[in-house]
Amino acid sequence: MSLSKLKEWILQRAGGLCEYCKSPANISPQPFVIEHIIPKSKNGPTDESNLALSCQGCNNYKYNKTEGVDDLTGESAQLFNPRSENWDEHFKWSEDVQEIIGITSVGRVTLEELKLNRIELKNLRRILAQVGKHPPRSA
């Protein structure tokens, strides 16, 4: 598969949403990227099982991280892997749907490391919710 076809396939697989913060690619001021879940710097392969659609913010905060420390337990936990885990098992929306809440160690660590409740994202979610476009439907 060519690189451009792979990118289009990953965009479709992700439903046009960042696979971490669930922001829509079609209204982002910055292009979304295809990121390595296990970074290339840690020998992560460049194949569809290790690639995810990511907004620029999540990608920048993630950088080459694969784990973090859960503030609740003090234990190390892996970051959310959109290829092998279900988003809804690790995260939920706040009652006003402006914030993501981590409900497992994986969710809490990912929330903290990728800054999934950045003010810009909360503002976007508020506006999208007002016009009935948020939260996104689960796949």
Protein Blocks (a to p, Z undefined) as FASTA:
>chain_A
ZZklmmmmmmmmnnopafklopafklcfbdcddddfbafklopacdfklgccddfklmmm
nmmafbdcdfklopacddddfklpcfklmgccdfklpaccdfbfklmmmmmmnopmgfkl
mmmmmmmmmnopaccddZZ
